[in-house]
Amino acid sequence: MDPDTNADDVLRALGQWGHYQKFQILLLFMGMWATGFQLLSGVVTGYRPLYECKNPYDGNLSVNANMTSSLQEIRISKCHVTMVTNSSVTKETCPMGYVYSIPKDRSFVTEWDLVCEGAERAELSQTFLMGGQMVGAAFFTSLSDRFGRKKISVFSNFGLFTVGLGIAYAPNYQVFAGLRFLIGALQQGLVMTGAIMTLELLPRESRFFTEVFGSLLWATGVCLLSLIGYLMRGCSWRTIQIVLSAYSGYSVIQYFIQEDSLRWLLINNKIKEAERIVRKAAKMNGLNYDDVIKKVEERKKEKNKIMLEEMVVYNELTREEDRKNDIIMELETKEDYQVQHYNATHIFREKRIFLNSLVVWIAWITDSLSYFALTLTSTSLAGDRYLNFFLMSVVEYPAVIIEYTCLNRIGRKGTTILFHMICGISLASATLCREFAGGRDSLVTMSLVFTLIGKMGATGAFSTMFLYTPEMYPTNLRNVGIGLSSSTARIGAMIAPFAGVLAMHVSWAPGTIVAALCFLVSFLVFLVLPETMGHELPKTMEELRQWYKDHSGRRSWKKSKQ
């Protein structure tokens, strides 16, 4: 094996769905639930129940004896207590605190009175988490491209375990918010490396299966979170946080059972480690290592022969036989191979790559805004909050089915456009139904149905972008590419918690804004991005430049249809 060995050929020789691949994919998918639990934990631990000011005179008539004797009326509201006496009217901001419809330890919102004037701090805790994601997506993915996927994946998962437990014992809101920021960063470290390692574990013809199956597991994890919240509804939010964090406890042995990306090892000239992994995979799959390498070498010689013949034809068969041997030696040995390292500046220096990345970033912002706005506000809908959250989770399953059907039929590009159009049309329809409902139950119900369909579209769009994005970058820039995309997505995610606040002032604004963004993304994807279906993952920037030149924009759309 050498750095120029085609990883897809090795993976095919090992058998695409052997015991080794299944076990490694299982480990990677286990991390999805860990990240989902921490990302959406606020839905069950940060519930805002019904509340009002506590009556300052209930059982405490000695609070102000002079005022009590002249008190004529006391008015209690959510955020103020108004006291009318013989000579004045006094309005105060809940001097004795609040009365909640649930025990105070059931939510961090109630424990720290994050209501009324403090309500923004509750939303900010989720924004802090999203801000941490922005930092983590850029920081950890860059480290992953430089030092390997495995180390960052294990570190991030162990961090979720320890920091998650720390949140459960946070003494005040300030510590809680700071730890939520760290959770966001670590969550992205695990998400991004997991997505890349899963993508790089299988050859190109099988990559979309892992994305679809991963989406199913994600949806199941979100449903499981709603079930955990329901079953532990009588427990404090701290206990629920401990349970959710304990799931990542397997990270203490993860380092010893999870392997690094074979593609990353080969492209970074770590041949001995790559050979060790191939030997292990061959043994687990019941294959002989020498037979696997023989198949890879035969395939490599076939490719080199084809390349040689093309070069000979191009030069009109004027090369001598010794020159042919030199070409073969050069193709097979490549002793002067130099590892190419890239960083984020390469994206901004290449005009074509930057333009494509810009469209991808807009799509990620839109998907993040729509997905999290709909998910985080699900418990504020009428009815049981656990049922609402469950329904918002269940609609992710049909999104996965549609994604599975479309990815290899209309391609990554067509699937991306389809889901954004579904989300945009549905949310626009839901907004119109709400605005013209006028108390009519039929329109209210239609609005809810369109909202659920919109959530399905947002889920499918987000999921497809996780597969589509890394396929547009070379190996040593792939994690940086998806990391920057995820970082920009945090802009939408940081805004999402305030969608409910905006709706209270301008009811039609959130749905209209998200729908317009979805339509914009559909147009830009059609106009600019290349189709990646059936294309081997590019290894170098040179390969990427040529591919973008041949397959970007509408040209790729026409080719995918042929």
KANOR-V959228 format. One record per backbone hydrogen bond with DSSP energy under -1.0 kcal/mol. NH is the residue of the N-H (numbers start at 0). CO is the residue of the C=O. Records with the same first field share a line. If there is no record, write none. Layout:
NH->CO ; CO
//
This chain:
4->1
9->5
10->6
11->7
12->8
13->9
17->14
21->17
22->18
23->19
24->20
25->21
26->22
27->23
28->24
29->25
33->29
34->30
35->31
36->32
37->33
38->34
39->35
42->39
43->40
44->40
45->41
51->98
52->76
53->96
57->54
59->56
62->59
67->63
68->64
71->83
72->83
74->81
76->79
80->91
81->74
82->89
83->72
84->87
89->82
91->80
93->91
96->93
98->51
100->49
105->102
107->44
110->106
111->107
113->108
114->112
117->114
118->115
122->118
123->119
124->120
126->122
127->123
128->124
129->125
130->126
131->127
132->128
133->129
134->130
135->131
136->132
137->133
138->134
139->135
141->137
142->138
143->139
144->140
145->141
146->142
147->143
152->148
153->149
154->150
155->151
156->152
157->153
158->154
159->155
160->156
161->157
162->158
163->159
164->160
165->161
166->162
167->163
169->166
175->171
176->172
177->173
178->174
179->175
180->176
181->177
182->178
183->179
184->180
185->181
186->182
187->183
188->184
189->185
190->186
191->187
192->188
193->189
194->190
195->191
196->192
197->193
198->194
199->195
205->202
210->206
211->207
212->208
213->209
214->210
215->211
216->212
217->213
218->214
219->215
220->216
221->217
222->218
223->219
224->220
225->221
226->222
227->223
228->224
229->225
230->226
231->227
232->229
234->231
236->104
239->235
240->236
241->237
242->238
243->239
244->240
245->241
247->244
248->245
250->247
251->248
252->249
256->253
257->253
264->260
265->261
266->262
267->263
268->265
269->264
270->268
273->269
274->270
275->271
276->272
277->273
278->274
279->275
280->276
281->277
282->278
283->279
284->280
285->282
286->281
291->287
292->288
293->289
294->290
295->291
296->292
297->293
298->294
299->295
300->296
301->297
302->298
303->299
304->300
305->301
306->302
307->303
308->304
309->305
310->306
311->307
312->308
313->309
314->310
315->312
316->311
317->314
323->319
324->320
325->321
326->322
327->323
328->324
329->325
330->326
331->327
332->328
336->333
345->342
347->343
348->344
349->345
353->349
354->350
355->351
356->352
357->353
358->354
359->355
360->356
361->357
362->358
363->359
364->360
365->361
366->362
367->363
368->364
369->365
370->366
371->367
372->368
373->369
374->370
375->371
376->372
377->374
379->376
380->377
387->383
388->384
389->385
390->386
391->387
392->388
393->389
394->390
395->392
396->393
399->395
400->396
401->397
402->398
403->399
404->400
405->401
406->402
408->405
409->405
414->410
415->411
416->412
417->413
418->414
419->415
420->416
421->417
422->418
423->419
424->420
425->421
426->422
427->423
428->424
429->425
430->426
431->427
432->428
433->429
434->430
435->431
439->436
443->439
444->440
445->441
446->442
447->443
448->444
449->445
450->446
451->447
452->448
453->449
454->450
455->451
456->452
457->453
458->454
459->455
460->456
461->457
462->458
463->459
464->460
465->461
467->463
468->464
471->468
472->469
476->473
477->473
480->476
481->477
482->478
483->479
484->480
485->481
486->482
487->483
488->484
490->487
492->488
493->489
494->490
495->491
497->494
498->495
501->497
502->498
503->499
505->501
508->505
511->507
512->508
513->509
514->510
515->511
516->512
517->513
518->514
519->515
520->516
521->517
522->518
523->519
524->520
525->521
526->522
527->523
534->531
543->539
544->540
545->541
546->542
547->543
548->544
549->545
550->546
551->547
552->527
556->552
557->553
558->554
559->555
//
